[in-house]
Amino acid sequence: MWRFIPDSGYPVAVGVEEDAVIGRRGLQPKGVARRQEILDRAIEVFRDRGADGTSLRKIAEAIGVSHAALLHYFDSREQLLVAVYAHAEHHHIDPPELVAGIDTMVHAATRNVEVPGLVTLYSTLLAASLESRNEVGREFFTNRFERLRGELTTSLRAQQEEGTVRTDVSAEHLAALLIAASDGLQIQWLLDPSVGLESTLRAFGALLHPPE
């Protein structure tokens, strides 16, 4: 069974642990619930406007909690933002009939236009993860891309065996290209909303069909 993340359409296996090492969970059930509440509120704030470069203190004000409450669970703004994205990713499940590949990318793209703040948050965190001192983001995205490439590769290889995906390009390369296409198109869409996410991804998907 697959789970698809909200802003890229990539599949992850159900049961993947949510933000297991991002911040502190809390030792008691009340503390765990409080952390979940903070992340839920943060998602609602960021889904409309993204993180927008605000400080940890400003984020606390925006979601209606104290600065001390955030620091109880998260050591830094970076840690909180990565946890917020991981939390949103973990709690979205797409229709099970979707097959990992171009269909999931298109499904995510059509949904993403309704949540520009989370798309912005994803793109901002991804870019920031390349900075040498951004260890939390770098670890999160490195592990995430490795997992996604592996799972997409497995799905695409199965489709190659079924004869629905071309076999003259390796499944590994196709998986990496799908991820690159989806991320790159979303960045273009953030800059220019007139970019046709669905139509362009459909055109890319046509290239995956076996040559006649």
N, C-alpha and C positions, 0 to 999 in steps of 0.2 A: 504494500500500500504506500502511496506517495503523499507527501505534503508539499505545497508550493508556496514559496515566499511571496509576500505581497508586492514587491516592487521590482522583481526581476523575472518572475515566472520560472524559477529554477526549482527542480524537485529535490526534496530531502526526505529521507526515510522517516516515517512516523516513529516516534520513540526517541528521536535525537534529543538529547538533553538540552533544555533551554538555558542559555547564558550561564553554564555551570560554573565558570570561574570569573565571571564579571561582577566584581563587587562582593558584597556579603548578603547572604539570604536571610539571616536572622535565625536565632536558635530555637525560639518558641513559635508555635502556630500563629500567635497574634503578630509576631514580628514578621513572619513570612507573608502573612496576609497584608500587612501594612506596606511591605515592599512591593507586592503585586499592585496594590492600590496606587502607589506612587507612579509605577510604570504605566499603568492604565491611564492615569491623568496626563502624564507626559505625552503619551501617544496622541491624545485628543488635541493637545496644544500644538504638537509638531506636525500633525497631519495637515493642518491648514497653512502653516507658515514656515515649517522647518525650524532648525535650531537658531538660525539667524544670528550667529555669532555672540549670543548672549552669555553672560557669566553664569556660574552655578547658582549664585545668589538670586539672580534675576529669574532663572528657571524655577527656582523654589517659589518665588513670588507668583509666577505665572500659573503654576499648578496648585497653588494654595497650601503649601506646606512650609515648614521652617527650614532655614538653611542647615540647621543642626540635624534635622531629620534626614536630609539628603546625605550629609556627611556620615551619618550612622551606617548607611548602606553602600555609599560610593565614595571613593577617595578623590575623584577628580571629575571635572566636566566630561572629559573624554570617556571615562569609564561609564558614567551615567548614559551618555548618548549611545554608546555601543550596546549597552544593556537594553535601552529603549528599542533600538532597532531589532535586536535579537528577540525581545519579548513580542513585538509585532509580528515578526516572522514565525514565531512558534505558534501563535494563536490563529493563524489563518489556514484553512483547509479548502482546497479547490475541489470541484466535482471529480469523483474517483474515476469517471469514464475517460478523462483526459489522459492521453498517452504522452509521456515525457518527450519533449521535442518541440517542433515548431508550433503545435497547437497550444501547448502550455505557455509559450512565449506570447502568442497572439492574445490568449485569454488574459494574461497578466497586463499586457499593454493597454487593452481596452478598459481594464479596471483602474489602471494607474492614473489615467487622466482625471480621475475623481479624487485622488489623494496626492496632489503635487507636493505638499509639505514632506511627506514620507519619502517621495522620490528624491527631493532635494537633500533630505537628511542622509539617505543612502549614498548619494553621489559625493556629498561633502565628507562623510566618514571614510569612504573609499579613497578619496584623494589624500586626506589627512593621514591615512595609514601608511603612506609612502615616506612620511617624515621619520627621520632616524630615531627620534625620541618618543614616537607614538607606539609604544610596545603593545598596548591593549588592542588598538585597532589593527595593527599589523598581524598579530597572532589570530585575531578573530577572522579577518578576511583571508589570510593565508590558508587557514584550516577550512574555511567555508568554500573557497574556490577549489581546493583539492577534493573535498567531498562532492561538490557539484559536478566537477569534471568526471569523477569516477562514476557517479550515478547516471549522468547523462550518457556516458560512454556505454554503460551496460544496456540502457534502454535502446540506444541507437544501434548497437551491435545486434540486438534481438530483431530490430526492424530490418536490418540488412539481411539477416537470415530468412526473414519472411518475404524479402524481395520488394519492400516498400521504400527503402532508402538505398541510394547508390553505394556501391562497394568499391569503386575506384579511388575513394578517399577513406582513410581509416576512421573508425568511429571516434577515436581519441581526438583526431584533428577536427572532426565535425563538431564534437562537443565543445571544444575550445572556441571554435568559430561562432557557434550559437550564443555562447556567453558573451563574446566580444560584440556581436551584432546587437544583442539586446541592450547591453550597457551603453554602447555607443549611441544607439538610436534614442535612448532615454535622455542622454545628455543633450543631444540635438533638440529634442522636444522641449527640454527645460529652457533652452535658449530661444526656440522658435516653435510655439505650440501648433503651427500650421503643418509641421512635419507629420507625414502620415505614418504613424507607428504601425498600425495594423496592416495597411496595404504594403508597406515596405517589408515587413516581416513575412508577409505572405509571398512576396516576390522572392525573398531569400529562401523560403521554404521550397519554392519550385525548383531551386537549384539542388535540393537534396534528393529529388526524384531520380530513379535510375535512368541513365541516358537511353534514348530509344535507338 
